[in-house]
Amino acid sequence: MASSGESSRAIAGGRWVPTATSEVEWLKSEGPLNYTISMLADLASKEEDKLQSAIRCANILCIYFPVFEEVFLTQMREMGISFNEILIPSQQFEMFLLEPQVILDPLQIVIIVCTFIILMFKNVSAVNYDKFLNKRIAALRGCIGCPAKGASDTLKVMSFDVAKVYKDRVGENAVIRREVIVYLMDFSPSTSCFMDQGLLYTLKIISWSDMTVIPLMVDGMLKPDSPVLRQPEVAEEVNNLAEAIRELLKHKHPQFFRITAPVTKQNLVKRKRFPIIAAVAQKILADVHGTLNQFVSTSGMENTTVDRLYELHKQYLRTRPLEINQAALDFLKKLVTNFEEPLSESSDPPDDEWPLNQAEREFLTEFEESEGPLPWSTNEPSAFQIAVIRFLTRFEQSEEPLPGSTDRPNDTDQGL
């Protein structure tokens, strides 16, 4: 490791100025956390070298989470990046500070760190980058109680050009991505810790990274039990979807399946395995949300098939009878009328009426006996989980076997 005297930066008039080097700098400091991160953030915003600026941002993550440093450095070296590691002892720290230096407070550091994690996983275009970033920062401010102190209170994050390099060198590395997610999913959040609250929001934003097609199909097709799923032209895609959902249910953190699952399994959730279903679901949800820019376009799709199935779904929504779960309705009424009093255990709807029916509960029991308990089975399942269990229950009850089952017809043309 290079000492501070061997740094590729020279001290001149109390300022740390760049000198020629073929390496990128990686700072190690024994000084205060907020000073170190403040310096790195300031340097990152002023670097002309986009790679060095991106590495500063990765450096900030590793200063805040030291457990990441070894895997970050190892993986980036394997990508051909050479580092000049600089140690700044605490007693010499002040002389390295740039002037004027803005010292970030702990809440601002939480926002910056969480934003850098988000930018590792999200694909953002030049057109919507600033809007996306400002929205994330504003939401993080709300989560941790750090309102902006006027128009001048802007955080130095990274430009779009730097974000592209950062995503390419850090965010696209499978080992780094997995290390970050596994670590973050194992922490126990505290409602009194600002970083924990910021990370809870961050994990929500990066959920389903590289597999947004799954919640797209669940929301657009499975939850309303769309008749599109029973059309012969999408039978193979429905088989593929059932296979993917089975694997998701067995995974500890299904929303990060594409990051933490074995590589041999990750292809199960790729959009190319359900092109027509995904395209129809996208059109369905576009009606609800106006636009879905975050999803991949449907170019190359057979538009006539997609349009016809989309119209079939719309017709189904117009003609289906309104179904009301009376137990759920009574529960909600009681919740509204007695909101000032805590609900007792007896306030819950009967187990056999809410939220899964008998067939769905039987399927879930058999599934857990075969595959082991689901991570969420001890808690009330979410609407997403109810939808996928309901879909698999009906799929099992149909004549078409699951992909890979022993009774599947031996037809190579139908293979995955």
N, C-alpha and C positions, 0 to 999 in steps of 0.2 A: 504494500500500500504506500502510496506517495505521501510524504509529510506535507505540512502546510508550506514549508520552505521550498518544496519541489513542485508546487502548484503550477499549473499552466497559466495562472493569472498572477500578475505582478501588482504589488502595492505601490500606488503612486498618489501622493497627496491625500492619503486616507481613503482612496477609492480603489476598488478591486476592478482592474481593467483587463480586457482580453488580450492574450498573446497568441501567436500562431501555434496551432496544434492540429494533429490529425486524429486526435482522440476526442471523445466527449467526456465531460466532467460528471462525476458522481460524488455528491457531497455526503460526508459522514461528520456529524457534529455531536459534541458533548455539551453544547450550549442549550439554552431553553428552547423547548419545542416550538413555541410561537415565533421566536426570533428566526429559527432555522427555516421554518416553512414560509415566513414572510419574505426572507431573502430569496428563497428559491422561486416563489411566485413572482417577485419583482424581476428577477433575472429572466425568467421564462417569458415575461411580457416584452422584454427588450432585446432578446436574442434575434439576430438576423438569420442564424442557422436554424432552420425549422426542426431538424433532427435533435439538435441540442436543446431546443425549447421543449420538444416533446419529452425528452429524457428528464428534463427538470420536473415535469409534471409527474412522471413515474417515480422520480426520486421523492417527491412530496408524499405519495402514497406509502412508500417504504419507510419514510421518516415517521409517519403516523402509525403505520402497522409494520413494525420491524420484522414480523414473521414472514412478510412477503419478499424481503430483500434478496435472499439467496436464490430463490427461484426466478425472480425478475432478472438478476444479473446473469445467471447461468443461461437462461433462455435467450436473452438478447446477445450474449456473446456467441451463442450458436448461430445467431442470425448475422454474425460478422461485425457486430458493434464492439469497438475497443474502448475501454474505460480508463480514465485517469481518476483514481479514487483519492479524494482529498479529505483529510481529517482536520477538523478545526477544533483544537482543545478549548475547553470552556474559558480558560483564562485569557485566550487570545481572540475570543469571539467578537468583541466589540470592534476591533480594528478591521474586521472583514465586512462590516455592515456598509451597505451602500447608502449614500446621502443624496437626496432626502429619502429616507426609508419609512414606508408606511408599515407599522406593526399591526398585524391582523389580530383581532380579538378571538377568543375561543369559538364563538358562534360563527364568525366568518370562516374560520378554518374548517369547521364542520361542513359548511356549505361547499367550500372548495373541494374538500376530500370526496364528499358524496357526488359532486358533479363530475369529478374525474373518473369515479367508478362507473357512473352512468355512461360517459362518453367511451368507455372501453367496450361497451356492449351494444350501444344503439347505433344504427346506421342513419346518418343525417346528411341531407344534401346541402349544397351551398345556398340554395334558394330559401330553405326553412331553418337554417342553422341558428341564426340570431334569435328568431322567434322561439324555437325549441329551447335554446339555452336560457333565455329570459324567463320562460314559463317554468322551467325546472328550478331555477334559482328562487323565483317568487314563491313557488310551492314549498321549497325547503325552508325559506324564511318563515313561512306560516307554520310549518311543522315544529320548528324548534323555538319559535317566538323571537325572531330576529328581524324586526321590520327595518326597511331601508330608512336612513336618516337624511333623506333629501336626495335630489337629483345627482349630487356629487358622490353619493355613497354607492359606487359601482365596484364590483369585485373583478379582479384580474383573473380570468380563467384561461382561455386560449382562443386564438383566432381559428377560423375554419381550416386554413392551410396547415396550421400546427395540429389541429384535431385529426386531419387526414393521416398525417405521419404517425401520430400517437395511436390511432386505431390500427394502422397497418403494422406497426412494430410491437405494440403491446396488446391491443384489443383483439387481434386476429390470432394470437398465439394460444393454441388449445391448452397447453400446460398452465400458462399464467391464468387464463380464464377459469379453469377448473379449480386452481388453488384459491383464487379469490372467492369464488362462490362457495366452495366447501367450507372455508373458514367463516364466511359471513353467515351461512345457514346454521352453523353450530353455536352461534352466540345467543345468550339469553337476554332479550331486550329488557331494559329497565325504563319505566315511564318517567323516571327522574333524571335520566341521562340524555343530554342533548344529542350526542352522537348516535345513541341507540335509536332515538326517534328519527333522526336523519337517515339512518341505515334502513329502518323499516320502510320508509318512503322509497328509498333507492331500490330496495329489493322488489318492491311492487312495480316500479317503472321498468326494471330490466327483466321482469318475469316474461317467460315465453320468448326470450331472445332467439332469433333465427328459426322460430317455429310458430309465428303468429297465426299460421294457417289453422292450428288446432283450436284455439279459442274462437277464431273466425267461424269454423264449421260448427262448433258446439253452440255458439250463440245464434247463428243463422239457420242451422238445420236441426240439431239435436233437441234443443230446448223446445221449439215449437212442434217437434215430431213431424218434420216436413215430409210430404208424400214423395218428394224427389228421391228420398233414400230408398224407396221401394220400386224405382223404375229400372227396367232391365239394362238400359245402356250405362248405368253407373254401378252395376252389381259388383264388378271387380273393385271399383274404388271403395264401395261400402265394405267389402271384405278387408281391404287394406286399412280402412279407418278402424274397423273392429280390432284388427291385429295391433295397430298403433296404440289404441286406447287400453288394450290389455296390458301392454308394456308400461304405459304411463301409470296405470293403477298400481303396478308392482314397484314403482320407483319411489324412493323416499321423498324426493322433491320434484314432482312431475313438471313443474313450471321451468325447471332448469335441465330437462332431459337432454337437450342437444349439447349441453356443456359438460354434464357429469356422467352421462350414461356411457357404456362401452361403445367404442367407435362402430363396432359391428351392428349395433342396435340403432344408432342415430339416424340412419337412412330411413327408418320406419316412419318418421314424422316429416319427411320432406314433401313439399307441395306437389312435386311431380307425380306423386303416387295417388293424388286425388284432384287432378286438374279441373274436371268439370264440376264436382261438388264444391270445390273452393271458389270457383268463378261464380257459381250460382249464389253461394253464401255471401260473397262480396257484394253482389248486386242487391241482395235482400237487405243487408245491413246498411248499404248506401242509402236506401230509402229511409232508414231510421235515423242515421247520423248525418245525412247530407253528403258527406264525402269520406273516403277511407284512404287518404294518401299514404298511410303507413303500410298499406298492404301492396304486394307486388301486382303489377298490371296483368291483365288476362290476354295480352297479345299472343297470337298464335293459336288461340283456342277456337274451336268450331262454334262460332257465335250463334248459329241457328239453334244448335242443341242447347246451349246455355240459355238463350232467350226463351226457348219453349219451356224448359224446366222452371225457369224463373216465373213465367206466366202461370204454370201449374201451381206453384207455391202460392202466388197471389190469389188465385181462385180458391184455393184451399182455405186461406185465411178469411176470405169473404164469406164462405159458406159453412165453416165448421161451427158447431154449437158452442156456446160459452160454458166452460166447465168451471164449477165452483166447488172447492174443497170446503165443505161446511165446517169441519173441525178447525181448519186453518182460519176461516172467516171468523168463527167464534173467538178463537185465540186472539186475533188482531183486534177485534172489538173490545175484548177485555183489557188488552194492553193499552188501548186508547183511553178507555173510561176510567181505568185505575192507575193512570201513569204516576200518581203521587205516592202510591204504595208499592213496596217491593213485591215482585211476583213470587209466590210460594212454589214449591216443586209441583204441587197439584194443579198449577195453572197451565202446565204444558199439555199440549194435545196428546191423546192416547198414542202409544207407540205404534199401534197397528193402523193408525190413520194419518200419521205425519212423520216424515215426508215421503217414505217409500211404501208401496203397497206390498202385499204378501209375496207375490211372485218375485218382486225386486229384492225383498229381504232374503228370500230363499236363495236367489242367485248370489247375493253378496256373501251369505254364509258359506255356500259351496265354494265360491272363489277364494275366500279366506282360508278355508280348510285345505284347499289345494296349494295356494300360493303364500299363505301366511297373512297375518293381520295387516290391513292397510294402515298407513301412518295416521290417517284422520278418523279411523273407525270408532275411536272412543269419544269423539266429539260429534256434534250435529253436522252432517254433511252440507256443503254449500250447494247453491243452485247448479254450479258447474258439475260437481260430483254427482248430484242427483241425475242430471241430464245424461252423463256418460253411463251410469249404472242402468238407467232406464233403457238407453239405446242397446247396451249389451244384453240386457234381459230379453228384449224383443228379438234381438238378433239370434240369440241362442234358441229361442222358441220357434224361429222360422226354419224352413227346410234347408237353407243354405248353411253348411258347416263353417266353422271358423277356419281361416287360412292356417295351414300347417297341421290341422287335426287329422287323425288317422283315417277318418271316414270321408275325407275330402276327395272328390273325383280325381283320378289320375290323368289330368289333362294338362299337358305341358304348355299349351297355348294360353291357359288361364293363369300361369305362374306369375310370381312377382318379378 
